[in-house]
Amino acid sequence: MLDAKALSGLRVLDLSRVRAGPACVRILADFGADVIRIEPPPGVDPNEAMFAADRMSGDFQNLNRNKRSMTLNLKYPEGRKILYKLAETADIIVENWRPDVKERLGLSYDILKDINPRIILASISGYGQSGPYERRPGFDQIIQGVSGLMSVTGEAGGRPMRAGLAVADVGAGMYAAVGILMAVIERERSGQGQWVQSSLLHSLIAMLDFQAARYLNDGDIPVAVGNDHPTSSPMGVYKASDGLFNLGSSGEGTWQRLCKIIGSEHLIGMPEFANERARVQNRATLNQVLDPIFAKHGVDHWVTALNEGGVPCGPVYTMPQVFEDPQVQHLGVSKTVPTSVGVDVTVITQPVKLSRTPAEVDSGAPQWGEHTDSVLREAGFSDDDIRAFAEKGVV
């Protein structure tokens, strides 16, 4: 019999919208936290189509599986009182409003900690909780531009290019989840909660990692280089006789192994390819040598031969090919789960593996307000109270 899930016993009130917040809370839900997704009743938020309307879409189901859902209109005083009541026994509240919204609703950390000193409030914003941009709306692609990511993405000499995934949203959500877990651990010592903050802007600059560090420490301004690696060569996308593959020949040992595998050991002693810096500077010349060699065989040949020889190499897949790959299937990257409306959905599982208390995806995302009555009863409200809330539009 499995032990309790890693986060069993933690209750999370999820006030978040769209992607960054739900991506954060999804991690907590998958590891066993009791997550209550709190949403405005239908028709209250003019932007509800962005975060709540299509409950059965793959995106919504993937973001919000393993959660319960209740409706609550926080514009009503009664709605805020209900949230305060829920906060008394909650461990974590997650929101990704603009910073001024929680102040206006009376849901700042200072107010919440007076209700429950152990509460952990996680706030995810576009630009941070203070500063000249604090009230700007933070959208993923906008942050990709402001962070500098787009300046290093795309073909060399071309226009800046966005990444093909919501990297700022998901990155900020993951950093917030790490912060929440740090606060939970610290609370075991102090008995006190705290305010956890992450922003799309800071998170994405942090994820730029070596690209940003190159500029800060070396004055080296990174630019877009397409599929080539900015500081290593040969490293990028190459064309085989029947398709494309990625080659990662970084470092002298790997470079020498590559030369032996392709039958071109004479390249090792050539001055223009003598070290990593030289190979980067002479990348075009090196590729002119490699391209006709790689064109002699298919992708499968090179993927097998290079990996067996200790040179990282892999195919460039379409999405269907990704989920047909035997290693992806072995890892259990996707899982089909039931929903409360009797339709199964397939979601992406957690990439973090724990040997004793693993994450589990047990159910799809809830219907809008599916658990409102049960959550309110758990909080001590009577059926008469619940009917009165519904009649007034509080829930």
N, C-alpha and C positions, 0 to 999 in steps of 0.2 A: 504493500500500500504506500502511495506517495505521501511524503510529508505535506503540510500545508503549503500553499503557493507562497512565493517569496514575499509578496506584499499583502497577503491575507491579513485582514484586520484593519487595513487603512481605508478610510472613506474619502473620496474625492468628489468635490462639486465642480463640474466642468461647465464654466460659463463661456467657453471659447467658441470661436466661429471659424469658418472657412478651412484653413489648413495648418498653420503653425501650432495653434493651441491643440486642436484635435490630434495632430501627430505626436505631440508631447504626451497627452493623456492616454493615447493608445498604448504606449509603452507600459504605463502604470496599470491599465486595465488587463493587458495580456499577462502580466505577472501577478494578477490576483487581487488588485485593489477593487473595492466596490465603487464604481464610477457612476455618478448620477449626472447625466447630461441635462443641463437646465437651459431651456429654449423659450423665447417668447411665444405666446399663443399665435396660431396662424392669423396673418393679417396685421400684426402689430409692427413688424419690422419691414420696411419697404425693400430691403436687400435680402429677404429671407430665401429667395431662389438661389442665392450663392451658397447657402450653408445648410438648408433644411428641407427644401421642397421635394427634390427627387430622392426619396429614401432608398429606392432600390437600385440606384446607379452603382456601378462598380466602385467608383471613387468614394461615395458616401459610405458604402458598406465597408470598404477597406479601412477608412479612417475611424469609423465609429463602432466597430464590432466590440462585443464584450461589455457594452455600456447599457445602463438603463436611461430612460428619457422621461422627463417631466416638463410641463409647461409652467411658466411663471412670468407674469408681467411686472418687471421691476420698476416700472413708472408709477405704479400704485404703491402707496404707503403700506398696504396690506401685503403686497408682494415682497417688499423689502423686509417686513417683519418675519415673513415665512423664511426668507433666506437667512436672516439672523438666527432664527430658531434652528435651522439646519446646520448653521455654522457652529453652534454650541457643541456639537458632537462630531464635527468633521475634522479631518486631519489636514486636508489640502484643498485650496481653492485655486483654480487656474482660469485666467482671463487674458484675452488679447485685444481689448479695446484700446482706443487712443487714451493716453494717460489721463486726460481731463474727465473722461466718462465716469470712471469709478468714483472720483471725487464728487461729481455732480449727483451720482446715485447714492452717495453715502456708503460706499463700499471700499473705502481706502484701507490700507493695512492698519493704520492707527485705530480706526473704528473696529475692525474685525478682531484685532488682538485684545481689545477691551472686552469683547464678547467671549473670546476663547484664546487665552495666552499661548496655547500650544499650536494655534493655527499657522499653517504655512501658506502664504499667498504667493503664487507664481504669476508674474505679469510679463507677457510677451508683447513687445511693441515693434514698430518699424524702425524707429531711430533712437529709442531710449526713453526713460521716464522723465528726463529733463533735458534742457539745452535748446538751442535755437530752432531745431527741427521737431521738437517733441510732439507738436500737434499735427504734423503732416501724416496723412494716411500712408501706411507702408505696404506696398505691393511688391511681390517677389521680383518681377522684372525691373521695376524702378530701382530696387536695392541692388540688383545685379549690375546696373549701370553705375550707381553711386559708389559701390564698394570697389570698383575697378575690375570686377570679374569679366565684364564684357570686353574690356580692353585687351585681355589676354586670350580671348576665345574667338575662334574663326580662322579663316585663311590668312596667311601672311600678306600684308598689304591691303587686305579687304576691310569692309566695314565691321565695327564691333558686333559681336554676335552673342545672343543670350544662350545660356545652357539649355539643354532640352528637358530639364526637369526643374521642379520648384525647389532648387537647392537652398535658397535663403529661408524659405518657410520651414522646410524640414530640418535644416541645420539649427535654426533658432529653437525649434521644438525639441530637438535632441539635447541641446545645451540646457534648456530649461528643465528637462527631465533629469539630467545629471545634477543640476542645482537643487532640485526638489529632493532627490535621494540623499545628497550631502546634508541638507537641512534636517531630514528625517533622522539620519545617523547622529548629527550633533544634538538634536533634541533629546536623545537618550541620555546625554550627559547633563544638559542644562535644564531640561524640562520646558524650554521655551521654543516657540516657533520663530520664524523670521520671514522677511520679504525677499523672495527670489526674483531676479530680473534677468531677462535676456532680450536682445533686440536682433532683428534681422540684419541690421547694418554691421554691428560688432561681430555677430556670429559669422557672417560671410567673409569679412576681412580676416577673421581668425582662420577660416577654412582655406583661404588663399595661401596661408602657411608659408612655404618656401618662396613663393612669388613675392609676397609682401616683405618677407625678411631680406630677400636679395636687395630690394630697394632701400630699406631702412638701414642696413649695415654696410652694403657695398656700393650704394648709389647706382645700382644696375636697374634700369627701368625695364621691366618685362613687357614684351609685346606679343601679339598673336603670332603663332608659328604653325597654325593648322594642326595637323596630326603629328608633327614632329615634336620631340621633347625639347624644351628650351635649353637644357644644359647637358644633354646626353645624346650620343649618336654612335651607331645607328639605332634609333628608337622611334618607332612610329608605325604607320600603315604602309604595307608593301603589297604589290600585286603578284599573285601566283597565276598559273595558267588558267585557273577557273574561278578566281575570286580574290578577295582581300583577306589579309591577316595582319595582326599586330605583332611586332617584334620588339623585345625589350632587351637590348644588348648594352647594358650599362656596366661600366667598370672594366678594368683590363682583363681580368680572368674570363669574364663572359665574352668579351670581344675576341679573345684568342680562341675560345671554344667554338664560336661562330665561324671564324675563319677556317678552322679544321673541318667542321661539318660540311661546309660548302665547297671544300677542296681548294681553298684560296689562301693557304698559309703565308704566301708571299706578301700579303697585305700587311701582316703584322710588323714587318720591318720597314715599311715605307714611311718616310719622315712626315708626310702629310696626314698620316693616320696613327702616329706614334703614341698619342695619348688622347684622353677624352676631349680636352680643349681643342686639340688639332682636328679631331674628327668633327666636332661641332662647326669649327670655322670652315672646314672643307666638306661640309655635309653634301652639297650638290654633287661634288666630284665623287664622293663615296657612293652616293645613290646611283650614279651613272654606272658604277661598277656592279652594284648589287642587283639592280633591276633586271638585267638580262639573265642573271643566275636564277633568281627567284621565279622568273617566267617559265623556266624549264619544267617545273612540276606543279601539281595542284596544292590546294590549301591543306588537305589532309596529310599529304607527304611532309610538308614543312612543319606543321603542328606536331606531328609525331617525331620526326627526326630531330628537330631543335629541342623539344622538351626532353627527349631521351638523352640528348647531349648536354643538358644543363643550361640551355638558353631559353628564357621565357618567351612563349609564343602562344597565340590563340586566335581563333577565328573571329570575324566581325559579324555578329549575328543580327538577324531581324528578331522582333519580339517572339513570333511563333517558334523560331529556332531556339531561343533562350529556354523556353519551357519544355522543349523536346530534348534538351541536353541531358545525358545520363547523370552528370554530377549535380546539376540543378535538381533533378528528380530525387537523387539520393539525399540531398540536404533537406528535402521537404519544404522547399521555398514557398509553395502554395498549398492551400488547404481549403476544401469545400465544407461549408458549415450551414446549418439550418437557420432560417429566420422565423419570426413569429407569424408570418403570413403564409408559411408553408412552401416557400420557394428557397431552394438552396443557392448560395452565392460562394464564389471562390475569392479568397483574399490572400495577401502576402503575409507569411508568418514572421515572427520576430527573428532577426539575424543573430541576436545574442543568445548563446546556449548556456544554460546552467545545468550541471550534472544531476543535482538532487531536487531542485525546485524550478523546473523549466517553465517557460511561458507556455500558455495554452490559449488557442482560439476556440472557444466553445460555441459561440453564437454570432450571428450577424448583427448589424446595427438595428436599434429599436425603431418602431414606428413613432411618429410625432406624439409626444406626451403619453406614450403607452403605459408608463409606470407612475403617472402623476398621483393617482389615488393611493397606491400602495406606499409611495414615499411619504406622502402626507400622513397617512395612518401611522407609519413608523415613527414620525416626529410627534405623534400625540394628538393630532387633529381628529375630530369626530366626523362621521359621515355628514352631519348637518353643517359643520364648518366647510367641508369640501364642496357641498352643494352650493353654499352661499358664495364661496370663492368663484365657482364656475359661473354662477348667475351674474356676478359683477364683472366677469372678464379678468379676474386676477390670475386664474389658471385656465 
